[in-house]
Amino acid sequence: ELGFRARLGVASATGAVFYSDSPLSSQLEFVDPSTPLRPVRRPEQIWGAEATLDIEATDRLTVGGVFTYQDGRFRDETGRRRLT
């Protein structure tokens, strides 16, 4: 993970990017609505980014927002790469 934090006058911002390559991640797999989620362990790669922006509108009010993006891939039982 790599990130930053900055403050410019009444505005502050943060940002981060990340990448994870796990040989055995833990996931829950949906089979059908009548059964509980099934735990599975499999290789997985995940990456993404996050950014925030906050602005002090007044002495007592700060407004802000968050942007997040995440994506990933894993190998299923047959060895095929699939979306997370």
N, C-alpha and C positions, 0 to 999 in steps of 0.2 A: 504494500500500500504506500502511496506517495501523495502528500497533500500540502496545502498551504492555508494560511489565515492572514487576512489583511484588513486594515481599518483606514478609511479615507474620509475624514470629516465626520458626517453624520451616518455614513454607510459602513457596514462591515460585511465581508464576504469570506467564504471558505470554499475549498474545493479538494476533491480527492479522487484518485483512480486506484483500482485494485485488480489483482489477478491471483487466482488460487488454482493450483493443480493438485488435486487430492487422489491418491491411489485407491482409497476406500472411503468415499463419503457416505454419510447416512442420509437416506431419503425416505419419504413415505409415498407409497404407490397406491393410486386409486384403481380398484378392480371393478366394483359396481356399487350402487347406492345401498344395497342390502347387507354389505359386509364392511367391517372396519378397514381403515387404511392399513396397508401391509408394509412393515419396515423392510428396506433393502439396503445393501451395501454394494457400491460399485464405483469404478474410477469416474472422476468428474473434473471438468475445468469450468471455472466461473470467472467472469470479468465484469467490470462496470465502472461507473463514475457517479459522483454526487457533488452538487454545488448548492450553496445557500447564499442568500442576499438579505440583509436586514437594514432597515433605514429607520432612524429615530425621527418620527414625524413631529413629536413634541417631547417635552421633558418627561411625560408620563406615558407615552404611547410609542411603541416600536412595531413596525409592520415588516413582514418578511415572507420569503418563500423558499421552497426546496425543490430541486430537480434531481431525480434519481433515475439511472439507467442500469439494468443488470441483464446479463445474458449468460448462457452456458451450454455445455455439451456433456453427454455421458455416453458410455458404451453399454448397450443392452446385453441380454444373455447370449445373443448370436454374434456379438462383437461389432455390431453396426453403431456408428455415431448418431446420436439423436439429440434434439433440443431438450434442455432442462425444463 
